[in-house]
Amino acid sequence: MFVFSDGGDLSYSGAKYGYAARPVLYLDSSVYVVDGSGTMSDPYIIGM
């Protein structure tokens, strides 16, 4: 995971201290889950 510092820099090292930023994805209502459970080993497969 990556973190943002107070100065706006993006860093990987701070993640070990529990500070992290995760990407967010907004999808419209035409997107649907085709398969998968959403885990790392079984990610979602989406369709439109």
C-alpha positions in Angstrom: 0.0 0.0 0.0 1.0 3.6 -0.6 0.7 6.6 1.7 0.5 10.3 1.1 2.7 12.5 3.3 1.7 15.8 4.8 3.5 17.5 1.9 1.5 15.5 -0.7 4.3 13.1 -1.6 3.4 9.5 -2.4 5.4 6.9 -0.5 5.4 3.1 0.1 7.5 3.0 3.3 4.9 4.6 5.5 2.4 1.8 4.9 4.1 -0.4 7.5 3.0 2.1 10.2 -0.7 1.7 9.3 -1.1 4.8 7.1 -2.3 3.9 3.6 -4.3 5.0 0.6 -6.3 2.6 -1.4 -7.7 3.4 -4.9 -11.4 3.9 -5.3 -13.3 3.0 -8.5 -16.7 4.3 -9.2 -18.8 2.4 -11.7 -22.1 3.3 -13.2 -25.2 1.1 -13.1 -24.5 -0.6 -16.4 -21.5 -2.5 -14.9 -22.2 -5.9 -13.3 -20.2 -8.8 -11.8 -19.9 -11.7 -14.2 -17.8 -14.0 -11.9 -15.4 -14.0 -8.9 -15.7 -13.5 -5.2 -13.6 -10.3 -5.0 -10.6 -11.9 -3.2 -7.0 -11.7 -4.4 -7.1 -15.3 -5.6 -10.6 -14.9 -7.2 -11.0 -11.3 -8.4 -14.2 -9.9 -9.8 -14.8 -10.2 -13.5 -17.0 -7.4 -14.6 -19.2 -6.8 -17.7 -21.1 -3.9 -19.2 
